[in-house]
Amino acid sequence: MEELEKKELIKAIINVLKFSPAFTKRDEKEVKKIFKKLEKRELTYLANLFDELYEYLSSTLRQERES
């Protein structure tokens, strides 16, 4: 169960990183390897930070498109 939760947290973080055109499939693979070594508590913390970043980026991009 915890492994599935970790996969979901990693997926959430990677979705934010994909905002960058420079983030490649190779980067994604390497990031997954690194994040899999972290504890669930640490991944949860990072996922929360990245969620806030995602909200900011989404809002900013939406405003730019509407301008």
Sequence and secondary structure as in RCSB ss.txt:
>XXXX:A:sequence
MEELEKKELIKAIINVLKFSPAFTKRDEKEVKKIFKKLEKRELTYLANLFDELYEYLSSTLRQERES
>XXXX:A:secstr
 HHHHHHHHHHHHHHHHTTSTT  HHHHHHHHHHHHTS HHHHHHHHHHHHHHHHHHHHHHHHHHH 
